[in-house]
Amino acid sequence: MTLNCAAHAVGTPDPPHPSRADINEILSFVARGRIVHPTSSAVPIFDRDDVALIPISDLPPLPLGLVWCTSRENPRVRALDQVAGSMITASAGRVPEYRRPGKPIDQETCSGATSQEWTLTASGSNYRVVNVNSAKCMNISGNATTAGALVVQNSCDTVATKQWTFTTAGSGTPTPTPTPTPTPTTSPPTGMQGFAAISGDGHGSTTGGAGGPTVTVSSLSALQAAAASSGPEIIRVNGLFSGSGEVPVSSNKSIIGVGANSGLTGIGLSMQNVDNVIVQNMNISFVTAASGDGDAIHIQTADHIWVDHNNLFSDMNHGKDFYDGLVDITHAGDFVSVSWNYIHDHYKVSLVGHSDSNGSEDTGHLKVTYYDNYFQNFDSRTPSLRFGTGHVFNNYFVNGNTGVNSRMGAQMLVQNNVFVNVGTPIMTCCLSNEDGFVNQSGNNFGTGTNNITQTGTFTTPPYSYTLIPTSSVVSTVTAGAGTGKIGA
């Protein structure tokens, strides 16, 4: 759809300037779908003092658009059912300005970039308009309430000038803005599979900080404060922070790295006695055994955790006990999915269930799913599971001593994985007082030799999932695992 406005040539005499009320009337129109200006101008709209921006949209899920007209344009504004030729962008192409707060929203040619995409999130009876690329909200510059103020992008909060309603304007019967539908608490994010995606332990599926505000932190102290706050929150980590210890994460949080290089060095993330946490797109490395709980990601007495698209590593230049785990799940941790991570250069990768003597607490819990991960240069525990139920599928394992380990009666289903230069891809014995159980199918073990002493009863997971053909696992996983792959 385009807007039929007569263009005013730059440098020609100005016609009489109408009043503000006249401008508002001139800019009234029927909003349906994408609305754009049909002409281009040599002068950017945010540099012109005669421009008014009017936010318009049909209701979600149709995309949001903005229309601009100047006070010198045709007073008869009509919406025409035509294909849009261009749409707005949050200063796209002005890298790195497009992520900075206070930057104007201008009109550019459609490119399909995420900086030209907007989402509407419920905020009471109104909406926040959030740019997909920058995660910043549409706002009135300086929080002004006067007509003609500039529309910009800024941090998201509850300020009134960042709250928007959408109503039909112009002739005809207005359509009132309905009450926004809150983000469902039982629908997992797109792409999540496994135990984290289903309800259990008295909680719904994993949604992280969905429904809460989005904040961007640029220091370790800011991350610690945001991660410890109450209520749902999406926390974007902008930068690579170094130190020691750990960052405790409270319930209902999404910790998401910005770009491909943000994260923590020497510092782990700890989820203890919490639920509903997502960790995505983070680089976490070199967390020594003496630092906090000793793990890059530590999950203890916690449920509904999704660890996705991270880069987790240390080195193998020290003894195997210098570092502890990269993703350790203990003390009845439950409903955890570990997916699309690049996990490498580490001895003891992922321990699920910390002790043979902890069956009274762990039995009936420790339900975990590992899928689409790339494990490279490791010694063991990819993963090692006691007492619980584990599903391992679509993973690529390269250069290891032992791989999947089921022990102390654990039930595991291992499907469509590829092992290259792994001595014992799957084992169920020899490291605990009791053997575990494994059902396996569709795997490529290369030159490795399994040690499976017991076939189990876990053959059908309680969720839907997608198996990649074994022949496509290597190309699919190496292309998609790790940071910088999800557009965060």
C-alpha positions in Angstrom: 0.0 0.0 0.0 1.3 3.5 -0.7 0.1 6.9 0.3 -0.8 9.3 -2.4 0.8 12.6 -1.4 1.9 15.3 -3.8 5.6 16.0 -3.5 7.0 19.5 -2.9 10.1 20.4 -4.8 13.0 21.5 -2.7 13.9 25.2 -3.4 10.4 26.3 -4.6 8.5 29.0 -2.8 6.7 27.8 0.3 2.9 27.9 0.2 1.1 29.3 3.3 2.0 27.3 6.4 -1.2 25.6 7.9 -1.8 25.4 11.6 -0.9 22.3 13.6 -4.6 21.3 13.6 -4.6 21.5 9.8 -1.5 19.4 9.7 -3.1 16.7 11.8 -6.2 16.7 9.6 -4.1 16.5 6.5 -2.2 13.5 7.9 -5.4 11.5 8.7 -5.8 8.4 6.6 -6.9 4.8 6.8 -4.1 2.6 8.0 -3.8 -0.9 6.5 -0.6 -2.8 6.4 2.6 -1.3 5.1 2.3 2.5 4.5 5.1 4.3 2.7 5.7 7.6 1.0 5.8 7.1 -2.8 8.5 9.6 -3.5 12.0 10.2 -2.4 13.7 13.4 -1.2 17.2 14.6 -1.3 16.7 15.9 2.3 16.4 13.2 5.0 13.2 13.6 6.8 14.8 13.9 10.2 16.7 17.0 8.9 13.5 18.8 7.8 11.6 21.1 10.2 8.3 20.7 8.4 7.9 16.9 8.8 5.5 15.1 11.0 5.7 11.4 11.6 2.5 9.5 12.3 2.7 5.9 13.6 0.2 3.6 11.9 -0.5 -0.1 11.6 -3.1 -2.7 11.2 -3.1 -5.1 14.1 -0.5 -7.8 14.5 0.7 -9.9 12.9 0.8 -7.5 9.9 4.0 -5.5 9.8 4.2 -1.9 11.1 4.9 1.0 8.9 5.3 4.8 9.2 4.1 7.4 6.8 5.5 10.9 6.6 4.0 13.9 4.8 5.1 17.6 5.1 2.9 20.5 5.8 3.2 21.6 2.2 1.8 18.5 0.7 -1.6 17.6 -0.7 -4.3 18.0 1.9 -6.3 15.2 0.4 -4.5 12.1 1.6 -5.9 8.9 0.4 -4.7 5.3 1.0 -4.4 3.3 -2.2 -4.2 -0.5 -2.4 -0.9 -0.8 -4.0 2.3 -2.8 -3.3 4.7 -1.0 -1.1 7.9 0.0 -2.7 9.8 1.0 0.4 9.4 1.0 4.1 11.1 2.5 7.2 14.2 1.4 8.8 15.9 2.3 12.1 18.8 4.1 10.3 19.8 0.9 8.5 23.2 0.9 6.9 24.6 3.5 9.4 26.6 0.9 11.2 27.1 1.1 14.1 24.6 4.0 14.6 21.5 1.8 14.0 22.0 0.3 17.5 22.5 3.6 19.3 19.6 5.2 21.3 18.2 8.5 20.1 18.8 7.7 16.4 15.9 8.9 14.1 13.8 6.5 12.2 14.0 7.2 8.5 12.6 5.9 5.2 14.7 3.7 3.0 14.4 1.1 0.3 13.2 -2.4 1.5 16.2 -4.7 1.9 14.9 -7.5 4.1 17.3 -6.5 6.9 16.1 -7.0 10.5 16.6 -3.3 11.1 13.5 -2.9 8.9 11.4 -5.2 11.0 9.4 -4.3 14.1 7.5 -6.3 16.7 4.7 -5.2 18.9 4.9 -6.2 22.6 2.0 -5.7 25.0 2.5 -3.0 27.6 -0.6 -2.7 29.7 -3.4 -1.6 27.3 -0.9 -0.2 24.8 2.1 -1.6 22.8 5.8 -1.1 22.6 7.2 -1.0 19.1 10.5 -2.8 19.2 13.1 -2.9 16.4 14.1 -6.5 15.7 17.8 -5.6 15.0 18.6 -3.1 17.7 16.0 -4.3 20.3 15.2 -0.7 21.0 11.8 0.9 21.3 10.2 3.5 19.1 10.0 6.8 21.2 9.3 10.5 20.8 12.6 12.4 21.0 13.2 13.9 24.4 9.9 12.3 25.6 8.2 15.4 24.1 4.4 15.6 23.9 4.2 18.4 21.3 3.2 18.0 17.7 6.0 17.6 15.2 8.5 16.0 17.6 11.0 13.6 16.1 10.4 9.8 16.3 13.5 7.9 17.3 14.6 4.6 18.7 15.6 4.3 22.4 15.9 1.9 25.3 12.7 0.1 26.2 10.9 1.0 29.5 7.5 2.2 30.7 7.8 5.8 29.7 4.5 7.0 28.3 6.1 8.3 25.0 7.2 4.7 24.3 3.6 3.4 24.5 1.5 3.3 21.4 -2.0 2.5 20.4 -3.3 1.9 16.9 -6.6 3.1 15.6 -8.1 3.7 12.2 -7.9 7.4 11.1 -9.9 9.3 8.5 -13.3 8.6 7.2 -15.3 5.5 8.0 -16.0 3.8 11.3 -12.9 3.7 13.5 -11.7 0.3 14.7 -10.8 0.5 18.4 -7.5 -0.9 19.5 -8.1 -4.2 21.3 -6.5 -5.1 24.5 -3.1 -6.7 23.6 -2.8 -10.4 24.1 0.1 -11.1 26.5 2.9 -13.4 25.4 1.7 -17.0 26.2 3.5 -18.5 29.2 3.1 -22.0 27.8 4.5 -21.7 24.3 8.2 -22.1 23.9 10.3 -19.9 21.5 10.5 -21.0 17.9 13.3 -23.6 17.4 13.2 -25.0 20.9 12.9 -28.8 21.2 13.3 -31.3 23.9 12.5 -31.4 27.6 12.8 -27.6 28.0 9.9 -27.2 25.6 7.3 -29.1 27.7 5.7 -28.5 31.1 6.7 -30.3 34.2 7.7 -29.9 37.9 4.8 -27.5 38.3 6.0 -25.1 35.6 5.1 -24.4 31.9 7.5 -24.7 29.0 10.6 -22.5 28.9 10.0 -18.9 27.8 12.8 -17.0 29.6 12.2 -13.3 29.9 9.4 -13.1 27.4 6.8 -10.6 28.4 9.3 -8.4 30.4 11.3 -5.4 29.3 14.5 -5.7 27.2 17.6 -4.2 28.6 21.2 -4.0 27.2 24.1 -4.3 29.6 27.6 -3.1 28.8 29.5 -4.0 32.0 29.8 -7.0 34.4 28.2 -5.1 37.2 25.2 -4.2 35.1 24.8 -7.8 34.0 24.9 -9.0 37.6 22.3 -6.5 38.7 19.9 -7.3 35.8 20.4 -11.1 36.2 19.5 -10.9 39.9 16.4 -8.6 39.4 12.9 -9.9 40.0 10.4 -10.4 37.3 10.8 -11.4 33.6 13.5 -9.6 31.6 15.4 -10.1 28.4 19.0 -9.1 29.0 21.2 -8.4 26.0 24.9 -8.7 26.9 27.0 -6.2 24.9 30.7 -6.9 25.4 33.1 -9.6 26.6 33.5 -9.3 30.4 36.5 -10.8 32.2 37.0 -11.8 35.8 36.3 -14.7 38.2 33.4 -16.1 40.1 29.9 -16.5 38.6 26.8 -14.5 37.8 23.7 -15.8 39.6 20.7 -15.7 37.3 17.1 -15.5 38.8 14.0 -17.0 37.3 12.3 -15.8 34.1 15.4 -14.4 32.4 16.8 -14.5 28.9 20.6 -13.9 28.8 21.4 -13.2 25.1 24.8 -12.1 23.8 24.9 -9.2 21.2 26.7 -10.1 18.0 29.1 -13.0 17.8 31.7 -12.0 20.4 29.9 -11.0 23.6 30.0 -13.1 26.8 32.2 -13.9 29.8 35.8 -15.0 30.3 36.7 -16.7 33.5 33.1 -16.1 34.8 30.3 -18.6 34.8 26.5 -18.3 34.8 24.8 -20.1 37.7 21.1 -21.1 37.9 20.3 -22.4 41.3 16.8 -22.9 42.8 15.3 -21.1 39.8 13.2 -21.9 36.7 12.6 -20.6 33.2 15.9 -19.3 32.0 17.3 -19.0 28.4 21.0 -18.6 27.7 21.8 -17.8 24.1 24.6 -16.5 21.9 27.1 -16.2 24.7 30.9 -16.9 24.6 31.8 -18.4 28.0 35.3 -19.6 28.5 38.2 -20.4 30.8 36.1 -20.8 34.0 38.4 -22.6 36.4 37.3 -25.2 39.0 38.1 -22.7 41.7 35.9 -20.0 40.2 32.4 -20.0 41.7 30.8 -23.4 41.1 33.6 -24.1 38.6 31.3 -24.4 35.6 30.8 -22.2 32.5 27.0 -22.9 33.0 25.9 -24.4 36.3 22.3 -25.7 36.7 21.4 -26.9 40.2 17.9 -27.6 41.6 16.6 -25.7 38.6 14.2 -26.6 35.9 13.2 -25.4 32.4 16.5 -24.1 31.2 17.4 -23.7 27.5 21.2 -23.4 26.6 21.3 -22.5 23.0 23.7 -21.3 20.3 26.6 -20.6 22.7 30.4 -21.0 22.3 31.7 -22.8 25.4 35.4 -23.8 25.8 38.6 -23.7 27.8 41.9 -25.5 26.9 43.5 -28.9 27.4 46.9 -27.5 28.4 46.3 -28.1 32.1 45.3 -31.2 34.0 41.7 -32.5 33.7 40.7 -31.0 37.1 42.0 -27.5 36.5 38.6 -26.7 34.9 35.3 -28.4 35.9 32.3 -28.6 33.5 31.0 -26.5 30.6 27.4 -27.4 31.2 26.8 -29.2 34.5 23.3 -30.2 35.7 23.1 -31.4 39.3 20.8 -31.8 42.4 17.6 -32.8 40.5 18.0 -30.2 37.7 15.2 -30.9 35.3 13.6 -30.1 31.9 16.8 -28.9 30.3 17.6 -28.6 26.6 21.1 -28.0 25.3 21.2 -27.1 21.6 23.2 -25.7 18.7 26.3 -25.0 20.9 29.9 -25.2 19.9 31.5 -27.0 22.8 35.2 -27.6 22.5 38.7 -27.9 23.9 37.7 -29.2 27.3 38.2 -32.3 29.4 35.0 -32.9 31.4 32.2 -31.4 29.2 28.8 -32.0 30.7 28.0 -33.9 33.9 24.4 -34.6 34.6 24.0 -36.0 38.2 27.0 -35.3 40.3 27.3 -38.4 42.5 26.4 -42.1 42.6 25.0 -41.6 46.2 22.5 -38.8 45.3 19.8 -41.1 43.9 17.2 -40.1 46.5 17.2 -36.5 45.2 17.9 -37.2 41.5 15.7 -40.1 40.7 12.7 -38.9 38.7 14.5 -35.7 37.6 17.5 -34.9 35.4 15.5 -35.0 32.2 17.7 -33.5 29.5 17.9 -33.2 25.8 21.1 -32.5 23.7 20.6 -31.8 20.0 22.4 -30.2 17.1 25.6 -29.5 19.2 29.2 -29.5 17.8 31.6 -31.2 20.3 35.2 -30.9 19.3 38.5 -31.8 21.1 37.2 -33.3 24.4 38.0 -36.1 26.8 34.6 -37.2 28.1 31.0 -36.5 29.3 29.1 -35.4 26.2 27.1 -35.9 28.3 27.5 -38.2 31.3 24.1 -39.0 32.9 23.2 -40.6 36.3 19.7 -41.6 37.3 17.9 -39.4 34.8 16.4 -39.6 31.3 18.4 -38.3 28.3 17.8 -37.8 24.6 20.9 -37.1 22.4 20.3 -36.5 18.7 21.7 -34.7 15.7 25.1 -34.0 17.4 28.5 -34.0 15.8 31.4 -35.3 17.9 35.0 -34.9 16.8 38.3 -36.0 18.6 37.4 -37.5 22.0 38.1 -40.3 24.3 34.6 -41.3 25.5 31.3 -39.6 24.4 27.8 -40.4 25.7 27.8 -42.1 29.1 24.8 -43.6 30.8 25.3 -44.7 34.4 23.4 -45.5 37.6 20.3 -46.7 35.8 19.9 -43.7 33.6 17.8 -44.2 30.5 19.1 -42.7 27.2 18.0 -42.5 23.6 20.8 -41.7 21.2 19.9 -41.0 17.6 21.4 -39.8 14.3 24.7 -38.6 15.7 28.1 -38.6 13.9 31.3 -39.5 15.8 34.7 -39.0 14.2 37.8 -40.1 16.0 36.0 -40.8 19.3 37.4 -44.0 21.0 34.1 -45.0 22.8 31.2 -43.1 21.3 28.6 -44.7 23.8 29.2 -46.5 27.1 27.0 -47.7 29.9 29.4 -49.3 32.3 32.6 -49.1 34.3 32.6 -45.7 35.9 29.8 -46.1 38.5 28.4 -48.6 40.8 25.6 -49.4 38.4 25.4 -49.5 34.6 23.0 -47.3 32.6 20.8 -48.1 29.7 20.9 -47.0 26.0 18.8 -47.4 23.0 20.6 -46.2 19.8 19.7 -45.8 16.2 20.9 -44.0 13.0 24.3 -43.2 14.4 27.6 -43.1 12.5 30.3 -44.2 15.0 33.3 -44.0 12.6 36.2 -46.1 13.9 34.9 -46.0 17.5 33.8 -49.0 19.5 30.8 -48.8 21.8 30.5 -50.4 25.3 26.7 -50.8 25.7 25.9 -53.4 28.3 22.1 -52.7 28.7 19.3 -51.8 26.3 16.8 -49.5 27.9 13.1 -48.8 27.7 13.2 -45.1 26.7 12.3 -45.2 23.0 9.7 -42.4 22.6 10.3 -38.9 24.1 7.3 -37.0 25.4 7.7 -34.3 22.8 7.9 -33.8 19.0 11.4 -33.4 17.5 13.1 -33.3 14.1 15.8 -35.8 13.2 18.4 -34.7 10.6 19.4 -37.4 8.2 22.7 -38.7 9.5 24.4 -37.9 6.2 23.5 -34.2 6.7 24.4 -33.8 10.4 28.0 -32.6 9.8 27.1 -29.9 7.3 24.0 -28.8 9.2 25.6 -28.6 12.6 28.9 -27.0 11.7 27.0 -24.3 9.7 24.5 -23.6 12.5 26.2 -24.2 15.9 27.8 -21.5 18.0 27.4 -17.7 18.3 26.6 -15.2 15.6 24.0 -17.5 14.0 20.7 -16.3 15.4 20.8 -12.5 14.6 21.0 -11.4 18.2 
